[in-house]
Structures are given as C-alpha cells and as structure tokens.
Amino acid sequence: MNDRLIKSLVCLSLVASAMLIAGCGAKSYEKQQFLLDARRASSTSTSSQKNVVEVRRFTIDPAFSAKGLTYRKGEFEYESDFYNEFLIAPDAMITEKVRNWLSLSGLAQRVLDPGSYVDPNYVLEGNVIALYGDFRTGSSPKAVMELRVFLLEMKTGAEPAIAFGKTYESSVGIESAGPNGLVAAFNRCLVEILGDLEKDLAGKLP
C-alpha cells in the first residue's frame, strides 16, 4: 500500500470520526414564546369622567422591534435571542396593555382603539424607546424599558394640541436566570411605568 493511499484512508477516517462526534453531540432547540403581563392592583369598573380616550398603536425603535428577546452585552453590543421571543410584536403587546390598564383606571368613560367609530376627545400616542435585558455587569443584570408618551387634545375644527408629554424609564433587577426571569422583570417595569402614567393622566384629564 503506497503512502498516498494510506494518507487518503487516514483523512477519510478522521472525517468520519468528526461527523460521528458532531452527530452524537448535536442538540435540538425549541423556541419559547412569551407574553407581557401588566395588571393593576385594583380596578375601577365605572367612571364618572366623560373623557373618551383613543390609544393608538405605539411605535417602537427598530432596534427592539423584533420578537426575539434583546440582550445588551456591551456599550454598543446587543444580541437578539432566536430561541426565546415574544409571541406577538412587542409594540402591539405594549399598546394593548396600556389600553387595558387605562380602561380599568376610571380616568375615562371609554378607552378606544383606532378602529372605533366613536370620536375621542383625547388621543394617547407612544413610542417604545428601549426594551432589553442589560447584562453588561454579570452580577446584577437588569430589565430596561423606556416609553415616550403624548396625550393629544382633540377639538372640533382645530388641530390636535399636545396636552401632556413625558418619557418614562424603568430598570429593575432580574431575579431569576433565563428568559423567564427577564420577562418577569419586563412585567414589573411595565407595571411601574403604567402606574406613573396613570397618576400623571389623572392630573391632566378633566
């Protein structure tokens, strides 16, 4: 058996061994999907207010618009998680949580979505500026959420006027490892922001 044939057989054997090892060590990954959940401690089923508020779908910074959970690893380094994601788009989900929260707040007679035939006298618009897990310090990771909100007063025959505007930011510690811990922290961020928003709107809505 010549040297060339021996070398060829050795190479084939190494390749076959590598393929066998890779096959035995391969892992199957399944996606996990999550929903945000923000609930008020108490609800008001009826309201003496005559305000009708329309909550338009929030926009979101393109950096955080994907369904995959986002992790911040460095000053300018972010990573999207392919295997752990929101079930629906985060901007749509946050919009619905805002709408539900205000519906139970007693601040308005009705809280509408943009498809309603009823004309509102106030419109709430918002933008999700940040939504990520901050893992720059491994010992104390945090969930970060930031929303910018505008309340517009709608008057017949006049242009909408900004009645109120504010940016809300919440950063809370992640109490347990893994994506479940991050989503739970996101929920606490959202509850904190919506509680502050409700207090502010209580002083702005007549």
Phi and psi in degrees as a GROMACS rama.xvg file:
@    title "Ramachandran Plot"
@    xaxis  label "Phi"
@    yaxis  label "Psi"
@TYPE xy
-78.3927  166.979  ASN-2
-62.8811  -36.9349  ASP-3
-64.0387  -42.3766  ARG-4
-66.0261  -39.4625  LEU-5
-63.016  -44.3586  ILE-6
-62.0749  -38.2758  LYS-7
-64.7839  -42.251  SER-8
-66.0584  -39.3157  LEU-9
-63.1393  -43.1283  VAL-10
-62.4494  -43.8154  CYS-11
-63.1148  -38.836  LEU-12
-64.2211  -41.1442  SER-13
-64.9522  -43.0755  LEU-14
-62.2253  -43.8629  VAL-15
-63.6536  -40.1789  ALA-16
-64.1991  -42.3583  SER-17
-63.0086  -41.6152  ALA-18
-65.6537  -38.1972  MET-19
-65.9057  -43.1912  LEU-20
-64.2949  -43.5353  ILE-21
-62.6406  -39.2714  ALA-22
-67.4591  -40.2806  GLY-23
-69.2519  -31.1314  CYS-24
-91.8329  -3.07001  GLY-25
-66.9941  141.773  ALA-26
-113.663  146.336  LYS-27
-101.854  127.771  SER-28
-109.305  140.486  TYR-29
-120.217  142.522  GLU-30
-73.3662  143.832  LYS-31
-113.374  138.642  GLN-32
-122.012  142.723  GLN-33
-130.833  153.889  PHE-34
-120.761  145.365  LEU-35
-79.4161  148.321  LEU-36
-140.492  112.63  ASP-37
-126.298  113.021  ALA-38
-120.887  138.014  ARG-39
-73.3366  149.817  ARG-40
-64.8057  -32.2061  ALA-41
-145.686  160.831  SER-42
-128.083  153.129  SER-43
-115.088  112.646  THR-44
-78.3658  -26.7239  SER-45
-124.422  160.209  THR-46
-141.75  140.847  SER-47
-87.6314  -7.94863  SER-48
-72.0846  148.819  GLN-49
-104.042  7.19553  LYS-50
-69.2886  141.357  ASN-51
-119.325  115.332  VAL-52
-113.422  126.429  VAL-53
-98.6662  128.664  GLU-54
-104.411  108.582  VAL-55
-79.4338  155.733  ARG-56
-60.8493  128.601  ARG-57
-67.4684  148.47  PHE-58
-91.3569  171.216  THR-59
-145.791  143.89  ILE-60
-58.057  132.112  ASP-61
-53.6876  -28.0651  PRO-62
-63.6701  -21.9948  ALA-63
-122.826  16.2557  PHE-64
-82.6453  -17.668  SER-65
-71.0836  158.981  ALA-66
-73.5807  -27.9804  LYS-67
-63.6656  139.255  GLY-68
-61.0993  141.435  LEU-69
-108.875  132.347  THR-70
-116.506  132.485  TYR-71
-95.5108  119.452  ARG-72
-104.474  -21.5326  LYS-73
-154.043  -175.414  GLY-74
-56.7142  -41.1777  GLU-75
-124.529  13.6384  PHE-76
-108.824  121.062  GLU-77
-126.621  152.078  TYR-78
-136.604  134.087  GLU-79
-99.7064  134.022  SER-80
-89.3498  113.502  ASP-81
-71.1107  -31.1612  PHE-82
-93.8676  -12.7084  TYR-83
-128.092  116.379  ASN-84
-145.677  164.995  GLU-85
-74.2434  147.419  PHE-86
-67.4348  -38.2022  LEU-87
-127.889  169.14  ILE-88
-56.6203  134.081  ALA-89
-61.294  -32.8324  PRO-90
-67.0421  -40.2591  ASP-91
-66.482  -39.6656  ALA-92
-67.259  -44.2131  MET-93
-65.9427  -39.258  ILE-94
-57.2125  -45.7755  THR-95
-66.2068  -35.8906  GLU-96
-67.155  -38.4802  LYS-97
-63.0127  -45.5342  VAL-98
-62.1913  -44.4631  ARG-99
-65.8823  -40.2547  ASN-100
-62.053  -47.8444  TRP-101
-67.827  -31.5077  LEU-102
-62.2357  -31.385  SER-103
-96.4225  2.38122  LEU-104
-84.2469  -21.6586  SER-105
80.0239  8.24088  GLY-106
-82.4771  -15.5509  LEU-107
-143.04  151.393  ALA-108
-68.6113  -39.186  GLN-109
-140.775  145.151  ARG-110
-121.822  119.926  VAL-111
-110.952  159.512  LEU-112
-99.9948  167.462  ASP-113
-62.8776  -14.1116  PRO-114
-83.9712  -1.2556  GLY-115
-73.5786  149.336  SER-116
-87.3766  -5.49182  TYR-117
-83.8609  135.974  VAL-118
-83.002  126.035  ASP-119
-84.3049  157.242  PRO-120
-101.444  -6.04928  ASN-121
-141.087  146.324  TYR-122
-126.757  132.667  VAL-123
-106.932  123.931  LEU-124
-118.056  153.981  GLU-125
-156.34  163.361  GLY-126
-137.198  131.191  ASN-127
-84.7103  109.638  VAL-128
-86.5661  -36.5733  ILE-129
-146.883  142.274  ALA-130
-159.875  92.5082  LEU-131
-158.682  163.359  TYR-132
-95.293  127.037  GLY-133
-95.6629  107.057  ASP-134
-114  26.8065  PHE-135
-66.8025  -30.9518  ARG-136
-113.025  109.33  THR-137
-59.787  -26.1935  GLY-138
-79.9693  -21.8272  SER-139
-142.496  68.5468  SER-140
-67.3209  152.002  PRO-141
-135.998  154.043  LYS-142
-96.1186  134.941  ALA-143
-122.485  129.279  VAL-144
-137.504  135.161  MET-145
-138.927  126.687  GLU-146
-125.416  138.441  LEU-147
-109.706  128.098  ARG-148
-126.732  141.072  VAL-149
-129.425  134.541  PHE-150
-106.596  120.683  LEU-151
-106.694  133.282  LEU-152
-92.6593  127.558  GLU-153
-104.434  120.001  MET-154
-122.235  138.787  LYS-155
-61.0552  128.806  THR-156
78.6613  8.36085  GLY-157
-134.548  156.645  ALA-158
-69.5497  147.764  GLU-159
-57.5966  139.734  PRO-160
-116.582  138.615  ALA-161
-74.237  113.799  ILE-162
-90.595  -23.3929  ALA-163
-166.141  144.117  PHE-164
-152.307  139.676  GLY-165
-162.998  151.186  LYS-166
-106.607  129.111  THR-167
-111.814  131.801  TYR-168
-131.51  135.292  GLU-169
-134.047  136.882  SER-170
-136.713  113.679  SER-171
-126.079  151.352  VAL-172
-67.8924  144.949  GLY-173
-88.2349  116.879  ILE-174
-86.6955  -21.0985  GLU-175
-137.826  151.135  SER-176
-71.9909  158.219  ALA-177
91.1502  172.976  GLY-178
-62.7327  -31.7957  PRO-179
-60.9293  -39.8557  ASN-180
-65.6174  -38.4752  GLY-181
-66.8732  -44.8926  LEU-182
-65.0115  -39.1283  VAL-183
-60.7276  -38.5806  ALA-184
-69.1217  -37.6044  ALA-185
-58.2222  -41.0535  PHE-186
-61.7923  -40.499  ASN-187
-67.6434  -36.1275  ARG-188
-60.4902  -46.5888  CYS-189
-66.3251  -40.3244  LEU-190
-61.2385  -42.8509  VAL-191
-62.8729  -45.1677  GLU-192
-65.7372  -44.3353  ILE-193
-68.5997  -33.0936  LEU-194
-63.4169  -43.1008  GLY-195
-66.8994  -39.9576  ASP-196
-62.2687  -42.8816  LEU-197
-60.1664  -44.1254  GLU-198
-61.4761  -42.6197  LYS-199
-66.4452  -42.8998  ASP-200
-67.2869  -29.8122  LEU-201
-60.5387  -28.4011  ALA-202
-90.8876  -7.51877  GLY-203
-109.091  -31.4625  LYS-204
-83.4433  130.813  LEU-205
